[in-house]
Amino acid sequence: MIKPGWGAGRTIFASLFMAWGFIGFAWLMAETWLRLISTTSAGVGVGTSSFIAALALVWIGGMVLFGVGALMFVAPSDMVEIGGHQQPAQSPPRPPLPRTAWQEEDDRRRESEARAARMSVDSAIR
């Protein structure tokens, strides 16, 4: 389904993508079926196979072209204004991972070493 809030360019390319996909695929299958049925007694030659492959290539190329075209347009509702410029909305930051036991032990060791160093400096000053 095409969203009503999309921009005009994205709507056009998305519509072309869907139409090219459904109509083009049906046309390609019909063309292939008619060519194969009409040549079943004589056999399928290299020309028929290459023609069908070329049709499939054009169809796939159109799907890629219109699909990428629809993805290139970003709707204004998907944008967030930051400092006068519109930027794509970003996901919220991830919460930090829980600390492991060895990280906690390492932190305690560093704190005790820092405390011992401060005490030695304090005793040297006195």
N, C-alpha and C positions, 0 to 999 in steps of 0.2 A: 504494500500500500504506500502511496506517495503521501508524505506528510504535508499538510496545508501550510505549515510555517517555513517550508524550504524556500530558497530564493528561486527566481525564474529560471536561471541557468541550470541549476541542479534538477529542477522539475523537468525541464526539456530533455536533458541528458538521461535522466532516469526513465522517462517515458520512451525515448528512443531505444534505450537498453532493453526494456521489457518488450517493446514491439519487435525490435530486431531479433530478439531471442525467440519469441513464440512464433512469429510469422516466418522468420528466416529458417528456423529449424523445421517447421512444417513444410515449407517450400523445398528445402534441401532433401527431406525424406521423400516427398512426392516426386521430385526430379529423379532421385536415385531409384525409386521404385519403378517409375515409368521407363527409365533407360534400361534397367535390368530386365523388366518384363518384355520390352520390345526386342531385346537381343538375346533372349534365352536360347533360341534355336541356333543362332549364329555364334553364340559365345560372347563373352565380354572382352573387348580388346583393350589395348594400352591406351588408346585415345579416350575411351569411355571412363576408364579408371582415373586417368589424369584429370579429366574434366570434373569428375565428382570430387576428387581431392582438392582441386582448385576452388570449387564452390564451398567446400567445408572450410578451407583456409580463409576465404573471404568472410564467411559467416563468423568464424572464431575471431578474426581480426576486428570485425565490427563490434562483437561483444566486448572485447578488451577495450577498444577505443571508447565506446559509449559508457562502459562501466567506470573506467578511470576518469572520464569527463564528469560523470555524476559525483564521483568521490572528491574531485578537485574543488567543487563549490562547497563552502561552509555557510550554513544559514546564519543570519545575524543573531537568532535566538541562541545559537550554540556558542556565541562569543561573549567574553567578559571584558568590560572596558577597564583598562589599567593605564593611568597616566595619560588619558586622552587618546590612547590607541586601543583598538580592539584586539584581543588575544584569545586563542582557544581556551575554553575552560579546562582546568587541570583537576585531576583527582586529588583528594585529600592525602596528606602525607601518611605513611605507614607508621603504626606504633612501634617503638623500639622492641627488639627481641629480648626475651628474658635472659638474665645473666646465668651462666653456668656456675657450678660449684668451684671449679678451678679458677674462674675469673674473680669470684668473691674472695677466695683464699689469696690470690695474687694481690688484690686491693688491700686486704688486711696486712699482708707482709710489707707492702709499700708504705702504708700508714705507720706501721711500727718502725720501719727504717727511718722514715722522715722524722718521727717523734724522737728517736734515739739521736739523730743528727742534730736536731734542735736543742736537745738536752746537753749534748757535748759542746755545742757552740755557747749555750748559756753558761755552762760551768767554766769554759775557757775565758769568758768575759769577766766573771766574778773573780 
